[in-house]
């Protein structure tokens, strides 16, 4: 079937307005013209797309499917226009990356720097989000690439390996848990914690292993930034479990100690999340291949 883009745009307007008159006004067309376009679409599909009532319309199941795919088509065309306009301006592409704090603090800046050395005319939008929000952004088309922890639920996305980080227990030097050598996660659960945000990948990870142990974590304060968590540890509010490389500066500046956890899950894998590699723009695909190839 060959679909007319103008008819698809008009159908999206009708579906969003739930009213032919409002859709016609929004599109600067006569109601009869909009109605004719929708009727032609229904004839082409071979099924009704709308249920028509005196005060408006509702979508049929076929209409819901049409709306979903019509929006996807417009999104892809918009991305194509944006990227081609960038080529015309000499930019050579634009990539949107959403990532969890661990990736931004440890790996991504250096990896992007190396990428830009090879492809200096690329533009980036990089945003920090919690793991679940990163996944939603990629699924919704608001991000081209997401970076999150492997254990984060990501149904509907392709995932590819990126990096690994090591989680450590962070304490003040005078805390009873400070000292050399690794220790088990279960051994620290009698102490008060500075906990991560409820939507974060760290919270998801801790919850899973706490459930396996049949234990709970004594969270005194929750914080969303690594710096804030480290400062609360330094103030004696509690201990925290954080990725070592991401907090090196705070360990030195606040005179904190980091002690490794002996649990296998404390070596955490980070992944790249994309919708489908074969549907990515060439610039985005090149970035994904670059990030996968980092040590």
C-alpha positions in Angstrom: 0.0 0.0 0.0 1.1 3.6 -0.7 0.0 6.1 2.0 -0.2 9.8 1.5 1.7 11.8 4.1 -0.9 14.6 4.1 -3.7 12.1 4.8 -1.6 10.6 7.6 -1.0 14.0 9.2 -4.8 14.8 9.0 -5.6 11.4 10.6 -3.1 12.2 13.5 -4.9 15.5 14.0 -8.3 13.9 14.0 -7.1 11.2 16.4 -5.6 13.7 18.8 -8.5 16.2 18.7 -11.1 13.4 18.7 -13.2 15.8 16.6 -13.3 16.4 12.9 -14.2 20.1 13.2 -11.3 20.9 15.6 -8.9 18.8 13.4 -10.0 20.8 10.3 -9.5 24.1 12.2 -6.0 22.9 13.3 -5.1 21.9 9.8 -6.6 25.0 8.1 -8.9 22.9 5.9 -12.6 22.5 5.5 -14.3 19.7 7.5 -15.4 18.0 4.3 -11.8 17.8 3.1 -10.6 16.2 6.3 -13.6 13.8 6.3 -12.8 12.8 2.7 -9.1 12.1 3.5 -10.0 9.9 6.4 -12.6 8.0 4.3 -10.0 7.4 1.7 -7.6 6.0 4.3 -10.4 3.7 5.6 -11.0 2.5 2.0 -7.3 1.9 1.5 -7.0 0.0 4.8 -10.2 -1.9 4.3 -11.5 -1.3 7.8 -13.1 1.6 9.7 -10.6 3.8 11.6 -13.1 5.9 13.5 -16.3 5.5 15.3 -18.3 8.7 14.5 -20.6 10.2 17.1 -22.6 13.5 17.2 -20.0 15.2 19.3 -16.8 13.6 18.1 -15.0 10.4 17.1 -13.2 7.5 18.8 -10.6 5.3 17.4 -11.3 1.7 16.4 -8.6 -0.9 17.0 -7.5 -0.4 13.4 -7.4 3.3 14.1 -5.2 2.9 17.2 -2.7 0.9 15.0 -2.8 3.5 12.3 -2.1 6.3 14.8 0.8 4.4 16.3 2.5 3.8 13.0 1.7 7.2 11.6 3.4 8.8 14.5 6.4 6.5 14.0 6.6 7.5 10.4 6.5 11.2 11.2 9.1 10.8 13.9 11.5 9.0 11.5 10.9 11.6 8.8 11.5 14.4 11.3 14.8 12.8 12.3 15.8 12.4 8.7 15.0 16.1 8.0 17.0 17.1 11.1 20.1 15.0 10.1 20.0 16.0 6.5 19.7 19.7 7.5 22.8 19.1 9.7 24.7 17.7 6.8 23.8 20.8 4.7 25.1 23.0 7.5 28.3 21.0 7.7 27.5 19.5 11.1 27.4 15.9 9.8 25.0 14.5 12.3 23.3 14.8 15.7 23.1 12.2 18.5 21.0 12.2 21.6 22.3 10.1 24.5 20.6 9.5 27.9 22.7 7.8 30.6 22.8 7.0 34.3 25.1 8.9 36.6 27.6 6.1 36.8 28.2 6.1 33.1 28.5 9.9 32.9 30.8 10.1 35.9 33.2 7.3 34.8 33.3 6.6 31.1 31.1 8.6 28.7 33.0 11.9 28.7 36.3 10.3 27.7 34.5 8.0 25.1 32.7 11.0 23.5 36.0 13.0 23.5 37.7 10.1 21.5 34.7 9.9 19.2 34.8 13.6 18.4 38.5 13.4 17.7 37.6 11.1 14.8 34.3 12.8 13.9 34.6 16.5 14.9 31.5 17.6 13.1 29.0 15.7 15.3 26.6 17.4 17.7 25.6 15.7 21.0 22.8 16.1 23.4 23.7 14.2 26.6 21.3 14.0 29.6 21.5 12.3 32.9 18.5 10.1 33.9 17.8 7.2 36.2 17.8 3.8 34.6 14.1 3.4 34.0 13.8 6.9 32.6 16.7 6.2 30.2 14.9 3.1 28.9 11.6 5.1 28.4 13.4 7.8 26.5 14.9 5.4 24.0 11.6 3.6 23.6 9.7 6.9 23.1 12.3 8.1 20.6 13.5 11.0 22.8 17.0 9.4 22.9 18.9 7.6 20.2 21.1 5.7 22.7 20.7 4.9 26.3 23.3 3.7 28.8 22.1 1.9 31.9 22.9 -1.0 34.2 22.4 -4.5 32.8 19.8 -5.5 35.4 17.5 -2.6 34.5 14.3 -3.9 32.8 14.5 -3.0 29.1 11.8 -4.9 27.2 11.6 -3.7 23.7 15.2 -2.6 23.4 18.3 -4.2 21.9 21.2 -4.1 24.5 24.9 -4.3 23.8 27.8 -4.5 26.3 29.4 -1.2 27.2 31.6 -1.2 30.4 31.9 -2.6 33.9 32.2 -0.8 37.2 33.0 -1.9 40.7 30.7 -1.0 43.6 32.4 -0.2 47.0 31.2 0.6 50.5 32.0 4.2 51.3 32.6 5.1 55.0 34.3 7.7 57.1 37.8 6.7 58.3 36.6 6.4 61.9 33.5 4.2 61.0 33.5 0.6 62.5 33.3 -0.8 58.9 36.4 1.1 57.7 39.4 -1.1 57.1 41.3 -3.2 54.6 40.0 -6.2 52.6 36.6 -7.0 51.0 33.5 -7.7 53.0 30.1 -9.2 52.2 27.0 -7.0 51.5 25.1 -8.9 54.2 27.7 -8.0 56.8 27.0 -4.2 56.4 23.2 -4.3 56.6 23.1 -3.6 60.4 24.4 -0.1 59.7 22.5 3.0 58.6 22.8 3.9 54.9 22.7 6.9 52.6 20.4 5.2 50.0 20.0 6.0 46.3 16.9 7.4 44.6 14.0 4.9 44.4 14.0 4.9 40.5 17.8 4.5 40.2 19.6 1.4 38.9 21.4 1.0 42.3 18.1 0.8 44.2 16.9 -1.8 41.8 20.1 -3.8 42.3 20.0 -3.5 46.1 16.3 -4.5 46.3 16.9 -7.7 44.3 19.7 -8.9 46.5 18.0 -7.8 49.7 15.0 -9.9 48.7 17.3 -12.9 48.1 18.8 -12.5 51.5 15.5 -11.8 53.2 16.9 -8.6 54.7 16.2 -4.9 54.6 18.5 -1.9 54.3 18.3 0.7 57.1 18.1 3.9 54.9 18.4 7.0 56.9 18.5 9.4 54.0 18.0 9.1 50.2 19.9 11.2 47.8 20.1 11.4 44.0 23.7 12.6 43.4 27.0 10.8 44.2 28.4 14.1 45.6 25.5 14.6 48.0 25.8 10.9 49.2 29.5 11.2 49.8 29.1 14.5 51.7 26.4 12.9 53.9 28.8 10.0 54.6 31.5 12.5 55.5 29.0 14.2 57.9 28.6 10.9 59.7 24.9 10.3 58.6 25.6 6.8 57.4 27.5 4.7 54.8 26.8 4.3 51.1 27.5 1.8 48.3 28.7 3.6 45.1 30.8 2.9 42.0 34.5 3.4 42.9 35.7 5.2 39.8 32.9 7.7 39.9 33.7 8.9 43.4 37.5 9.0 43.4 37.5 12.8 43.7 35.2 12.8 46.7 37.1 10.0 48.4 40.2 12.1 48.4 38.6 15.5 49.1 36.4 14.3 51.9 38.9 11.8 53.3 36.6 8.9 53.0 37.4 5.2 52.7 36.2 2.8 50.1 36.1 -1.0 50.8 35.3 -3.5 48.1 32.3 -5.8 48.4 33.1 -9.5 47.8 29.7 -10.3 46.3 30.0 -11.1 42.5 27.2 -8.7 41.6 29.3 -5.8 42.9 31.1 -5.9 39.6 28.3 -4.3 37.6 27.9 -4.4 33.8 26.6 -1.3 32.0 24.9 -1.7 28.6 24.0 0.4 25.6 20.2 0.4 24.8 18.9 1.0 21.3 15.6 0.3 19.5 17.1 -1.6 16.5 20.6 -1.4 15.1 19.4 -1.7 11.5 17.1 1.2 11.9 19.6 3.6 13.4 20.9 6.6 11.5 24.4 6.1 10.2 25.9 8.6 12.7 24.2 6.9 15.7 25.2 3.4 14.5 28.8 4.6 14.2 28.7 5.9 17.8 27.3 2.6 19.1 30.1 0.7 17.4 32.6 3.1 18.8 31.2 2.8 22.4 31.2 -1.0 22.1 34.9 -1.0 21.1 36.1 0.9 24.2 38.3 -1.0 26.7 
